[in-house]
Structures are given as structure tokens and as C-alpha cells.
Amino acid sequence: ALITELRSLNDPATSIWVRDAESQELLGGKKEAFLGPDLSWLFPLSVEPHLLSGPRAGWCLNLCSGLKKPVRTDLWKNLLNSMTVPIHGWPLFFGAHSDREVLEEVLSNQELPREFVFEPLQNAELVVAMRYHAILFAIQSGRPFVAIENTKKVRYFLQASPWKDRCYPISDVNEVPDAVEKAIAALPENELSSFTQHMKQEANTIATHF
């Protein structure tokens, strides 16, 4: 269905912005299909003090329902119960099979947001996430991150980034704490800021075609 929908754009569209090579190929090599960063890089998440300042502690955790790769909520719950740092649940999707439903299973004692908010990100030192945009927002806010591979778009993005080793299979839950320690040491805020500026420049270059 997605392939049909993409190819239906070929005739009416004068320019198409895609964020991965697979989508570009599905369009049949249409010359007006520009490969570029996600649109969110045009206006990266602000790191103004009023939004993302204050003490940071623990993890900002984003989990999502996996259809092809189910989330082992039992393993996550066991892991989080053993943690001594604060865990801030961060749902980004609220439709059917929402992130909130998955997070409620592993963070049963926590009142989770019912709409998209930045507070969990604001309060955390680091982001552990499955969703593509949770990872992007972590980078844009200067937060070290650990990506849990749940979709191809996460894998594609990280393969094209300086952090190919920051993506862990969904089955390797018990490796996450070690990965967190490595991420904190290996992802200084200035490096994340430089990458954000680079992606913003790339996105603005693509935008000139529209």
C-alpha cells in the first residue's frame, strides 16, 4: 500500500522530499525526489534555557509497540525494577497500540503524559528510545542517546550518522545499561550540537528546491 501511495505522487508532484534512499528508489528514480534530512532539522528543537534547563537525572525512556519485532515488556520491567536512577516515560505516539500502553506495562507506578510533552526529556540526563523522532529530539537537545532498533528508519538514520554503534537490537535489553554508560562518555553535548547544525544546513539546502 505504501509503495502504491508513493508512486502515485510521481505525476502530480513537482518536487518530493524523502529522507531515505529506499523511499527514493520506490519513486522509480524520479529526478524531482530529493534525498535529505527529516523536516524537523529545518527547525531543530530549541535548547533555550526556559525549555531544557535545570537538573538532569536518569533516563528518558521511549518504547513503542513492535508489530514485526514485539517488545518484551517483561524483560524491560525486570531491568527497570533493578535501576536506581529515575526513569522518565516519554510516549510520542498516542493512537492505537500507543507508546503509552507499552510504557504503562513497564512503568506501572508512573503517571505518564497523555499528550506530547518535553518534560521527560527536560528532566533526563540521557535518552533511551525506539522511535525515530525521539532519537532526533535527543540529539537536537544535546542529550546522549541509546537507540533500540525497532524500525528500518532508525537503522538507516544511524548508519548515515557518526553513531553507527549506538543502535542495539530490540532483543538485547540487558545490554542497555552498559550502552548507557558508553553513550554518556562518548557523546559530549558539543558533538551533538555540531551534528545538529550540520543537519540543519543540509535541510535548508534541500529546502531551496521547494
C-alpha positions as CSV (number, residue, x, y, z in Angstrom):
1,A,0.0,0.0,0.0
2,L,2.8,2.4,0.8
3,I,4.6,1.7,-2.5
4,T,1.4,2.4,-4.4
5,E,0.9,5.6,-2.4
6,L,4.4,6.8,-3.0
7,R,4.3,6.1,-6.8
8,S,1.0,7.8,-7.1
9,L,2.9,11.0,-6.2
10,N,5.1,10.8,-9.3
11,D,2.7,12.5,-11.8
12,P,1.2,15.4,-9.7
13,A,4.2,16.3,-7.7
14,T,6.8,18.8,-9.0
15,S,9.2,18.1,-6.0
16,I,9.3,15.4,-3.4
17,W,11.4,15.4,-0.2
18,V,12.3,11.9,1.0
19,R,14.6,11.1,4.0
20,D,16.0,7.7,3.0
21,A,17.3,6.0,-0.2
22,E,14.7,3.3,-0.1
23,S,11.9,5.8,-0.5
24,Q,13.8,7.5,-3.3
25,E,14.1,4.1,-5.1
26,L,10.4,3.3,-4.6
27,L,9.7,6.5,-6.6
28,G,11.5,5.0,-9.5
29,G,14.4,7.4,-9.7
30,K,12.2,10.4,-10.2
31,K,14.6,13.4,-10.6
32,E,12.4,15.6,-8.5
33,A,12.7,13.3,-5.5
34,F,15.3,15.0,-3.3
35,L,17.0,12.9,-0.6
36,G,17.6,14.9,2.5
37,P,17.3,15.0,6.3
38,D,14.0,14.8,8.2
39,L,12.0,18.0,8.0
40,S,12.4,18.5,11.8
41,W,16.1,19.5,11.1
42,L,14.8,22.7,9.5
43,F,13.7,23.9,12.9
44,P,15.7,21.8,15.4
45,L,14.3,21.5,18.9
46,S,15.2,24.7,20.9
47,V,17.7,24.3,23.7
48,E,16.7,27.7,25.2
49,P,17.1,27.7,29.0
50,H,13.4,28.0,29.7
51,L,12.8,24.7,27.9
52,L,15.6,22.4,28.6
53,S,17.4,23.8,31.6
54,G,17.6,22.6,35.2
55,P,19.0,19.4,36.8
56,R,19.1,16.3,34.7
57,A,18.9,12.9,36.2
58,G,18.2,9.4,34.9
59,W,16.8,8.1,31.6
60,C,14.1,9.5,29.3
61,L,12.6,6.2,28.1
62,N,10.6,5.9,24.8
63,L,9.3,2.4,23.9
64,C,6.8,1.7,21.2
65,S,4.7,-1.3,20.2
66,G,6.6,-3.5,17.8
67,L,4.5,-5.4,15.2
68,K,7.3,-7.3,13.5
69,K,9.6,-7.2,16.5
70,P,7.5,-7.4,19.6
71,V,8.7,-5.5,22.7
72,R,9.5,-7.9,25.6
73,T,7.8,-5.8,28.3
74,D,8.6,-8.4,30.9
75,L,12.3,-8.0,30.3
76,W,12.1,-4.3,30.3
77,K,10.2,-4.3,33.5
78,N,12.7,-6.5,35.2
79,L,15.5,-4.3,34.0
80,L,13.9,-1.1,35.1
81,N,13.0,-2.5,38.5
82,S,16.7,-3.1,39.1
83,M,17.6,0.5,38.2
84,T,18.4,3.1,40.9
85,V,18.2,6.2,38.6
86,P,14.9,7.9,37.8
87,I,13.1,6.7,34.7
88,H,11.0,9.3,32.8
89,G,8.5,7.6,30.5
90,W,8.2,9.5,27.2
91,P,5.4,8.5,24.8
92,L,5.4,10.1,21.4
93,F,2.5,8.3,19.7
94,F,-1.0,8.2,21.1
95,G,-3.1,6.3,18.6
96,A,-3.9,2.6,18.5
97,H,-1.1,0.5,20.0
98,S,0.3,3.7,21.6
99,D,3.6,4.2,23.2
100,R,1.8,5.0,26.4
101,E,0.3,1.5,26.5
102,V,3.7,-0.1,26.3
103,L,5.2,2.2,28.8
104,E,2.4,1.6,31.3
105,E,3.3,-2.1,31.3
106,V,6.9,-1.4,32.3
107,L,6.4,1.7,34.4
108,S,3.2,0.7,36.2
109,N,3.7,3.2,39.1
110,Q,4.3,6.2,37.0
111,E,1.7,8.7,35.7
112,L,2.5,9.1,32.0
113,P,1.8,12.0,29.7
114,R,-1.4,11.8,27.7
115,E,-0.1,14.1,25.0
116,F,3.2,15.0,23.5
117,V,5.3,17.0,26.0
118,F,9.0,17.7,26.5
119,E,9.2,17.4,30.3
120,P,10.5,13.8,30.3
121,L,13.3,14.9,28.0
122,Q,13.9,18.0,30.0
123,N,14.4,16.1,33.3
124,A,16.6,13.3,32.0
125,E,20.4,13.1,31.5
126,L,20.1,10.6,28.6
127,V,17.5,9.2,26.2
128,V,16.8,5.5,25.6
129,A,14.4,5.3,22.6
130,M,12.9,3.3,19.9
131,R,11.1,6.0,17.9
132,Y,12.9,7.8,15.2
133,H,11.9,11.3,16.3
134,A,12.7,10.5,20.0
135,I,16.3,10.0,18.8
136,L,16.3,13.1,16.7
137,F,15.0,15.2,19.6
138,A,17.6,13.7,21.9
139,I,20.4,14.8,19.5
140,Q,18.8,18.3,18.9
141,S,18.6,18.9,22.7
142,G,22.2,17.8,23.3
143,R,21.2,14.6,25.2
144,P,23.3,11.4,24.8
145,F,21.2,8.6,23.5
146,V,20.9,4.8,23.0
147,A,18.7,3.7,20.1
148,I,16.8,0.5,20.3
149,E,16.3,-0.7,16.8
150,N,12.6,-1.2,16.1
151,T,12.2,0.2,12.6
152,K,14.3,0.5,9.4
153,K,14.2,4.3,9.5
154,V,16.1,4.3,12.8
155,R,18.7,1.9,11.4
156,Y,19.0,4.0,8.2
157,F,19.4,7.2,10.1
158,L,22.2,5.9,12.4
159,Q,24.0,4.1,9.6
160,A,24.4,7.6,7.9
161,S,25.4,9.3,11.2
162,P,28.6,9.2,13.2
163,W,27.0,6.8,15.7
164,K,26.5,3.5,13.9
165,D,27.3,1.7,17.2
166,R,24.6,3.4,19.2
167,C,21.8,1.1,17.8
168,Y,21.0,-2.1,19.7
169,P,18.7,-5.0,18.7
170,I,15.4,-5.0,20.4
171,S,16.2,-8.4,21.9
172,D,19.3,-7.1,23.8
173,V,17.5,-5.5,26.7
174,N,20.1,-6.4,29.2
175,E,22.9,-4.7,27.2
176,V,21.2,-1.3,27.6
177,P,22.7,-0.2,31.0
178,D,26.3,-0.7,29.6
179,A,25.3,1.1,26.4
180,V,24.0,4.0,28.5
181,E,27.4,4.3,30.3
182,K,29.2,4.3,27.0
183,A,26.9,6.8,25.4
184,I,27.3,9.3,28.3
185,A,31.1,9.1,27.9
186,A,31.1,9.1,24.1
187,L,28.5,11.7,23.2
188,P,29.5,15.1,24.5
189,E,27.0,17.9,24.1
190,N,29.2,19.9,21.7
191,E,29.4,17.0,19.3
192,L,25.7,16.6,19.3
193,S,25.3,20.4,18.7
194,S,27.7,20.3,15.8
195,F,25.8,17.5,14.2
196,T,22.5,19.4,14.7
197,Q,24.0,22.4,12.9
198,H,25.3,20.3,10.1
199,M,21.8,18.6,9.6
200,K,20.1,22.0,9.7
201,Q,22.3,23.3,6.9
202,E,21.6,20.2,4.8
203,A,17.9,20.5,5.4
204,N,18.0,24.2,4.4
205,T,19.9,23.3,1.2
206,I,17.2,20.8,0.2
207,A,14.5,23.4,1.1
208,T,15.8,25.7,-1.6
209,H,14.3,23.3,-4.2
210,F,10.8,23.9,-2.9
